[in-house]
Amino acid sequence: MPHSVSPPRPPPTNSHSSSDSGAAVSRSPDSSPIQNPRAIHFGAGNIGRGFIAPLLTDSGYHVVFADVDEAIINAINEHHEYEVHILSQRARRQSVSDYSGVMATSPDLIDEFVDADLVTTSVGAGILPRIAGTIAKGLAKKLQAKPTSVMDVIACENGVGASEMLRDEVAKHLKTDEERAYFSNNVGFANCSVDRIVPPFDKEACGSTHDLDVGVEDFYEWVVDQDALKSDHSIQGMKLASNLLAYVERKLFTLNTAHAIISYLGFLKDYKTVDEAIDDKQIYTIVRGALEESGAALRKKHPHFSRREHAEYINTILDYRLRNPNIKDEINRVARCPKRKLARNDRLVGPALMHLDYGLELPENLVRGIAAALHYEDPEDEESVAIRKLINEKGAEAVLREVSGLKKEDPKDEELARTVLKHYETVRSTINKTESQL
């Protein structure tokens, strides 16, 4: 196994930032400055507190956390500061302040929209429809108070097109033509790619006694579709791009693909954490092969990613980020929700089909990852239970048809399905071979 470690990629910078002090200044349609911008962030969990909020507060924003967890909202309002622990070889801490909290079910949240410049989320893509009605009410309130104001919404979720999906859900709740016109002309919904590992935080090991403290890796990347924004937010650490889909797919089909395959193969070998599993020579070899396969397809679709650049990206993920001994990311956390991860356009089947779409050879390592995912079992995970039930009742092929959307009438789909089913029968025994048998 290679022992060289690529350095972390430097934090991205916002090409529109113009202030040496880092203070953020939003712009209204008439270009008059509005000082002290405010952001509403849905989801006061680890991603919100450890990734998005620190970037916003460092850029001069006051962040209003919205969540359904009353205990965490109370803690946010009781404490004026918390720390983000950077879990790297040189551990350090970052203090976060200038925030408040409000219950997501409270009318007070609707009032917060009047002065807010930005809405961000980290609630999970499946929860976005549940907050759409609240956002619609907030926009209606903002329209009444400030009819010429603008606002941007960025859903910081894994997956492709989360902000567009949220936009469509919010539109269902608009009641008048005036609201619909304001929504169309003054509210931007910008897709983004978010990339930072935020594992469960061991407060005792890090010497923390604060309930709001969170641990994160030192690497991060936040890339936002600049063409969908209605305002220049000047957020340090946000990278603006016009070719956002390339960054979304690069992250989903590289980091998320690696994470998933490591976790499902690691499960078969009874590993407990990602860093343990990736140190297994057999698992490392399969995962690197899978990323080279997905990378070949990504570079075909997005040729501005050079071979050298993408190789460095893979090396950083495999040999630096996922092998970070300070991040004890548990296999059962990373492997959860296998139905979503086995979906046609997600991190396993998605890059495999892209590989075939571009006329490349069958991606055997990605196939092994898909087959391993079909073996995953966790009685505490509803999706895992559902998949096991479907396999027991109808066989593994039913999962590929119903969950992964592989169609018999499509030759590429059928080729992939047949190969996955072949590996499904053998992957459990072959992955448990010792290194001497490789």
C-alpha positions as CSV (number, residue, x, y, z in Angstrom):
1,M,0.0,0.0,0.0
2,P,1.3,3.5,-0.8
3,H,2.6,5.3,2.2
4,S,2.9,8.8,0.7
5,V,0.4,11.2,2.0
6,S,-0.9,14.1,-0.1
7,P,-1.4,17.4,1.7
8,P,-4.9,18.6,2.2
9,R,-6.2,20.8,-0.5
10,P,-6.2,24.5,0.6
11,P,-9.6,25.9,1.7
12,P,-11.4,27.4,-1.3
13,T,-11.7,31.1,-1.6
14,N,-14.6,33.1,-2.8
15,S,-13.6,34.9,-6.0
16,H,-16.0,37.7,-5.2
17,S,-14.5,38.5,-1.8
18,S,-13.2,42.1,-1.7
19,S,-12.7,43.0,1.9
20,D,-9.3,42.5,3.6
21,S,-11.1,42.3,7.0
22,G,-13.3,39.5,5.9
23,A,-16.5,41.3,6.9
24,A,-19.4,40.3,4.6
25,V,-21.4,42.9,2.8
26,S,-24.6,41.8,1.0
27,R,-25.9,43.9,-1.9
28,S,-29.4,44.9,-2.5
29,P,-30.7,45.4,-6.1
30,D,-29.8,49.1,-5.9
31,S,-26.3,48.2,-4.8
32,S,-26.6,50.0,-1.4
33,P,-24.6,48.1,1.2
34,I,-26.4,46.3,4.0
35,Q,-24.2,45.8,7.0
36,N,-24.3,42.9,9.5
37,P,-25.9,40.2,7.2
38,R,-28.0,37.5,8.8
39,A,-28.4,33.8,7.8
40,I,-31.0,31.3,8.8
41,H,-29.5,27.8,9.0
42,F,-31.9,24.8,9.2
43,G,-30.3,22.0,11.1
44,A,-28.2,22.6,14.3
45,G,-26.4,19.3,14.1
46,N,-22.7,18.6,13.6
47,I,-22.6,19.7,9.9
48,G,-24.4,23.0,10.7
49,R,-22.3,23.8,13.8
50,G,-19.0,22.4,12.5
51,F,-19.0,23.4,8.8
52,I,-21.5,26.0,7.5
53,A,-21.9,28.2,10.6
54,P,-18.2,28.8,11.2
55,L,-17.7,30.0,7.6
56,L,-20.7,32.3,7.8
57,T,-19.8,33.8,11.2
58,D,-16.2,34.3,10.1
59,S,-17.6,36.3,7.2
60,G,-19.5,38.6,9.4
61,Y,-22.9,36.9,9.5
62,H,-25.2,36.4,12.4
63,V,-26.4,32.8,12.2
64,V,-29.9,31.9,13.3
65,F,-30.0,28.1,13.9
66,A,-33.4,26.5,13.3
67,D,-34.1,23.0,14.6
68,V,-36.8,20.8,16.1
69,D,-34.5,19.7,18.9
70,E,-35.5,21.9,21.8
71,A,-32.6,20.9,24.0
72,I,-30.0,21.9,21.4
73,I,-31.8,25.2,20.7
74,N,-31.9,26.0,24.4
75,A,-28.1,25.2,24.6
76,I,-27.5,27.5,21.6
77,N,-29.3,30.4,23.3
78,E,-27.7,29.7,26.7
79,H,-24.1,29.7,25.4
80,H,-22.5,32.6,23.5
81,E,-19.6,30.6,22.1
82,Y,-18.6,27.0,21.2
83,E,-15.5,25.4,19.7
84,V,-14.9,23.5,16.5
85,H,-12.1,21.0,17.1
86,I,-10.0,20.5,14.0
87,L,-9.1,16.8,14.0
88,S,-5.8,16.7,12.2
89,Q,-2.2,15.8,13.0
90,R,-1.9,19.3,14.5
91,A,-5.1,19.5,16.4
92,R,-6.5,23.0,16.9
93,R,-9.7,24.8,17.9
94,Q,-11.8,27.4,16.2
95,S,-14.2,29.5,18.3
96,V,-17.7,30.3,16.9
97,S,-19.9,33.1,18.2
98,D,-22.5,35.5,16.9
99,Y,-25.4,33.0,16.6
100,S,-28.8,32.4,18.1
101,G,-31.4,29.6,18.0
102,V,-35.1,29.3,17.3
103,M,-37.4,26.3,17.2
104,A,-38.2,25.3,13.6
105,T,-41.9,25.1,14.6
106,S,-42.0,28.5,16.2
107,P,-43.7,31.6,14.6
108,D,-40.6,33.5,15.6
109,L,-38.7,31.7,12.8
110,I,-41.0,33.3,10.2
111,D,-40.2,36.7,11.6
112,E,-36.5,36.0,11.2
113,F,-36.9,35.9,7.4
114,V,-37.5,39.7,7.2
115,D,-33.9,40.6,7.9
116,A,-32.2,37.5,6.6
117,D,-30.1,37.6,3.5
118,L,-29.4,33.9,3.2
119,V,-31.0,30.5,4.1
120,T,-28.8,27.4,4.3
121,T,-29.7,23.8,5.3
122,S,-28.0,20.7,6.6
123,V,-31.0,18.5,7.5
124,G,-30.7,15.7,5.1
125,A,-32.2,15.7,1.6
126,G,-35.1,13.7,2.7
127,I,-36.1,16.3,5.2
128,L,-36.2,19.3,2.8
129,P,-39.9,18.9,1.9
130,R,-40.7,19.2,5.6
131,I,-39.2,22.6,5.9
132,A,-40.5,23.9,2.5
133,G,-43.7,25.2,4.0
134,T,-41.9,27.2,6.7
135,I,-39.6,28.8,4.1
136,A,-42.6,29.7,2.0
137,K,-44.2,31.4,5.0
138,G,-41.0,33.2,5.7
139,L,-40.7,34.5,2.2
140,A,-44.3,35.8,2.3
141,K,-43.4,37.7,5.5
142,K,-40.3,39.1,3.8
143,L,-42.3,40.2,0.8
144,Q,-44.7,42.1,3.0
145,A,-42.0,43.9,4.9
146,K,-39.3,44.4,2.2
147,P,-40.9,43.8,-1.3
148,T,-37.7,44.7,-3.2
149,S,-35.3,42.6,-1.1
150,V,-33.5,39.5,-2.3
151,M,-32.6,36.3,-0.7
152,D,-30.6,33.2,-1.6
153,V,-31.3,29.6,-0.4
154,I,-28.5,27.0,-0.5
155,A,-29.3,23.4,0.5
156,C,-26.0,22.0,1.8
157,E,-26.9,18.3,1.4
158,N,-25.3,15.3,-0.2
159,G,-26.7,14.6,-3.7
160,V,-27.3,16.3,-7.0
161,G,-29.7,19.2,-7.2
162,A,-30.8,19.5,-3.6
163,S,-31.5,23.3,-3.8
164,E,-33.5,22.9,-7.0
165,M,-35.6,20.2,-5.3
166,L,-36.2,22.4,-2.3
167,R,-37.2,25.2,-4.7
168,D,-39.8,23.0,-6.3
169,E,-41.1,22.0,-2.8
170,V,-41.3,25.6,-1.6
171,A,-43.2,26.6,-4.8
172,K,-46.0,24.2,-3.9
173,H,-46.8,26.3,-0.8
174,L,-47.0,29.8,-2.4
175,K,-50.5,31.1,-2.3
176,T,-50.7,34.3,-4.4
177,D,-49.5,35.6,-7.7
178,E,-47.6,38.3,-5.9
179,E,-45.7,35.6,-3.8
180,R,-45.0,33.6,-6.9
181,A,-43.6,36.6,-8.7
182,Y,-41.4,37.6,-5.7
183,F,-40.2,34.0,-5.5
184,S,-39.3,33.8,-9.1
185,N,-37.6,37.2,-9.4
186,N,-36.0,37.8,-5.9
187,V,-35.2,34.4,-4.5
188,G,-32.3,32.3,-5.7
189,F,-31.9,28.6,-5.1
190,A,-28.3,27.7,-5.7
191,N,-27.1,24.1,-5.8
192,C,-23.8,23.3,-4.1
193,S,-21.3,20.7,-3.3
194,V,-20.3,20.3,0.3
195,D,-17.4,18.2,1.4
196,R,-16.2,17.8,5.0
197,I,-16.1,14.8,7.2
198,V,-17.8,15.5,10.5
199,P,-17.6,12.2,12.6
200,P,-19.3,11.6,15.9
201,F,-17.4,13.7,18.4
202,D,-15.6,12.2,21.4
203,K,-15.7,15.2,23.7
204,E,-13.8,13.5,26.5
205,A,-10.9,12.6,24.3
206,C,-10.6,16.1,23.0
207,G,-11.0,17.7,26.4
208,S,-14.3,19.3,25.7
209,T,-17.1,19.8,28.2
210,H,-19.4,21.9,26.0
211,D,-22.5,20.3,24.5
212,L,-22.2,22.4,21.3
213,D,-18.6,21.6,20.6
214,V,-18.0,19.5,17.4
215,G,-15.1,17.8,15.8
216,V,-14.3,18.0,12.0
217,E,-11.5,17.1,9.7
218,D,-9.3,20.0,8.5
219,F,-10.1,19.6,4.8
220,Y,-13.3,21.2,3.5
221,E,-14.8,22.4,0.2
222,W,-18.0,24.3,-0.4
223,V,-18.7,25.0,-4.1
224,V,-21.8,27.0,-5.0
225,D,-23.5,27.6,-8.3
226,Q,-22.8,31.3,-8.9
227,D,-25.3,31.7,-11.7
228,A,-28.2,30.9,-9.4
229,L,-27.4,33.4,-6.7
230,K,-29.3,36.7,-6.5
231,S,-26.7,38.4,-4.4
232,D,-23.0,38.5,-3.7
233,H,-22.6,37.2,-0.2
234,S,-18.8,37.4,0.0
235,I,-18.4,34.4,2.2
236,Q,-14.9,33.3,2.9
237,G,-14.4,29.6,2.1
238,M,-17.2,29.5,-0.4
239,K,-16.0,28.8,-4.0
240,L,-18.3,30.0,-6.8
241,A,-18.4,28.1,-10.0
242,S,-20.5,28.0,-13.1
243,N,-19.9,24.3,-13.8
244,L,-21.2,23.1,-10.5
245,L,-22.4,19.7,-11.6
246,A,-18.8,18.7,-12.2
247,Y,-17.9,19.4,-8.6
248,V,-21.0,17.7,-7.2
249,E,-20.4,14.6,-9.2
250,R,-16.7,14.6,-8.5
251,K,-17.3,14.7,-4.7
252,L,-20.3,12.2,-4.8
253,F,-18.5,9.7,-7.1
254,T,-15.1,10.0,-5.3
255,L,-15.3,10.7,-1.6
256,N,-18.8,9.3,-1.1
257,T,-18.1,6.3,-3.3
258,A,-14.9,5.6,-1.4
259,H,-16.7,6.0,2.0
260,A,-19.5,3.7,1.0
261,I,-17.3,0.9,-0.5
262,I,-14.9,1.0,2.5
263,S,-17.9,0.7,4.9
264,Y,-19.6,-2.2,3.1
265,L,-16.4,-4.1,2.6
266,G,-15.3,-3.2,6.1
267,F,-18.6,-4.6,7.4
268,L,-17.9,-8.0,5.7
269,K,-14.5,-8.1,7.5
270,D,-15.9,-7.0,10.9
271,Y,-14.0,-3.7,11.1
272,K,-15.5,-1.0,13.3
273,T,-14.1,2.2,11.8
274,V,-13.2,3.6,8.4
275,D,-9.6,4.2,9.2
276,E,-9.2,0.5,10.3
277,A,-10.9,-0.8,7.2
278,I,-8.8,1.3,4.7
279,D,-5.6,0.0,6.3
280,D,-6.7,-3.5,5.1
281,K,-4.6,-4.1,1.9
282,Q,-7.4,-5.9,0.1
283,I,-10.0,-3.2,0.8
284,Y,-7.6,-0.4,-0.1
285,T,-6.9,-2.1,-3.4
286,I,-10.5,-2.5,-4.3
287,V,-11.4,1.1,-3.3
288,R,-8.5,2.6,-5.2
289,G,-9.5,0.6,-8.2
290,A,-13.1,1.8,-7.9
291,L,-12.0,5.5,-7.7
292,E,-9.8,5.1,-10.7
293,E,-12.9,3.6,-12.6
294,S,-15.2,6.4,-11.5
295,G,-12.4,8.9,-12.2
296,A,-12.0,7.7,-15.8
297,A,-15.7,8.3,-16.4
298,L,-15.7,11.7,-14.6
299,R,-12.9,13.0,-16.7
300,K,-14.7,11.9,-19.9
301,K,-17.8,13.9,-18.8
302,H,-15.9,16.8,-17.3
303,P,-12.6,17.1,-19.2
304,H,-11.5,20.2,-17.4
305,F,-10.5,17.9,-14.5
306,S,-7.0,16.8,-15.7
307,R,-5.7,13.3,-15.1
308,R,-3.1,14.7,-12.7
309,E,-5.5,16.9,-10.8
310,H,-8.0,14.1,-10.3
311,A,-5.2,11.7,-9.3
312,E,-4.2,14.2,-6.6
313,Y,-7.8,14.4,-5.5
314,I,-8.0,10.6,-5.1
315,N,-4.7,10.5,-3.3
316,T,-5.8,13.2,-0.8
317,I,-9.0,11.3,-0.1
318,L,-7.5,7.8,0.3
319,D,-4.1,8.5,1.8
320,Y,-4.8,11.6,3.9
321,R,-8.5,12.2,4.7
322,L,-9.9,8.7,5.2
323,R,-6.7,7.4,6.9
324,N,-6.7,10.3,9.5
325,P,-6.2,8.4,12.8
326,N,-8.0,11.3,14.7
327,I,-11.3,10.6,12.9
328,K,-12.8,7.5,14.2
329,D,-15.7,7.3,11.8
330,E,-17.8,4.3,12.6
331,I,-18.6,1.8,9.8
332,N,-22.3,1.6,10.8
333,R,-22.7,5.4,10.6
334,V,-21.1,5.6,7.1
335,A,-22.9,2.5,5.8
336,R,-26.4,3.5,7.0
337,C,-29.3,4.2,4.5
338,P,-28.1,1.6,1.9
339,K,-31.3,2.1,-0.2
340,R,-30.4,5.7,-0.9
341,K,-26.8,4.8,-1.6
342,L,-27.8,2.1,-4.0
343,A,-30.1,4.4,-6.0
344,R,-29.5,4.7,-9.7
345,N,-27.8,8.1,-9.6
346,D,-26.0,7.8,-6.3
347,R,-22.4,6.9,-5.3
348,L,-22.3,3.3,-6.3
349,V,-24.5,2.5,-9.3
350,G,-24.2,6.1,-10.6
351,P,-20.5,6.0,-11.4
352,A,-20.7,2.4,-12.7
353,L,-23.4,3.4,-15.2
354,M,-21.5,6.5,-16.2
355,H,-18.5,4.3,-16.8
356,L,-20.5,2.2,-19.2
357,D,-22.2,5.2,-20.8
358,Y,-18.8,6.4,-22.0
359,G,-17.9,3.1,-23.5
360,L,-15.4,2.1,-20.9
361,E,-14.9,-1.5,-19.8
362,L,-17.1,-2.9,-17.0
363,P,-15.9,-1.4,-13.7
364,E,-15.2,-4.6,-11.7
365,N,-14.2,-2.7,-8.5
366,L,-17.3,-0.6,-8.4
367,V,-19.3,-3.8,-9.1
368,R,-17.7,-5.4,-6.0
369,G,-18.8,-2.4,-3.9
370,I,-22.4,-2.6,-5.1
371,A,-22.4,-6.4,-4.4
372,A,-21.0,-5.8,-0.9
373,A,-23.7,-3.2,-0.2
374,L,-26.3,-5.8,-0.9
375,H,-24.9,-7.9,2.0
376,Y,-25.0,-5.1,4.5
377,E,-27.1,-5.8,7.6
378,D,-28.0,-3.5,10.5
379,P,-31.2,-4.3,12.5
380,E,-31.2,-0.6,13.7
381,D,-31.2,0.7,10.1
382,E,-34.7,0.7,8.5
383,E,-33.3,0.8,5.0
384,S,-31.0,-2.1,5.7
385,V,-33.9,-4.1,7.1
386,A,-36.0,-3.3,4.1
387,I,-33.3,-4.5,1.7
388,R,-32.7,-7.7,3.6
389,K,-36.5,-8.4,3.6
390,L,-36.7,-7.7,-0.2
391,I,-33.7,-10.0,-0.8
392,N,-35.1,-12.8,1.4
393,E,-38.5,-12.6,-0.4
394,K,-37.6,-11.9,-4.0
395,G,-33.8,-12.2,-4.3
396,A,-30.9,-9.8,-4.8
397,E,-32.1,-9.0,-8.4
398,A,-35.2,-7.4,-7.0
399,V,-33.1,-4.8,-5.2
400,L,-31.3,-4.0,-8.4
401,R,-34.6,-3.6,-10.3
402,E,-36.6,-1.8,-7.6
403,V,-34.0,0.1,-5.6
404,S,-31.2,0.7,-8.2
405,G,-33.5,1.1,-11.1
406,L,-31.6,-1.2,-13.4
407,K,-33.9,-2.1,-16.4
408,K,-33.9,-5.4,-18.2
409,E,-34.5,-3.7,-21.5
410,D,-31.4,-1.5,-21.3
411,P,-28.3,-3.4,-22.4
412,K,-25.9,-1.5,-20.2
413,D,-28.3,-1.8,-17.2
414,E,-28.6,-5.5,-17.8
415,E,-24.8,-6.0,-18.2
416,L,-24.2,-4.2,-14.9
417,A,-27.0,-6.1,-13.1
418,R,-25.9,-9.5,-14.3
419,T,-22.3,-8.8,-13.2
420,V,-23.3,-7.5,-9.8
421,L,-25.4,-10.6,-9.2
422,K,-22.4,-12.8,-10.0
423,H,-20.3,-10.9,-7.5
424,Y,-23.1,-11.0,-5.0
425,E,-22.7,-14.7,-4.7
426,T,-19.0,-14.6,-4.1
427,V,-18.0,-11.3,-2.5
428,R,-18.6,-12.3,1.1
429,S,-16.2,-15.3,0.8
430,T,-13.6,-13.5,-1.4
431,I,-13.4,-10.4,0.7
432,N,-12.7,-12.5,3.8
433,K,-9.6,-13.9,2.3
434,T,-6.3,-13.1,4.1
435,E,-3.7,-10.8,2.4
436,S,-1.6,-13.8,1.6
437,Q,-4.4,-15.1,-0.7
438,L,-4.6,-11.9,-2.7
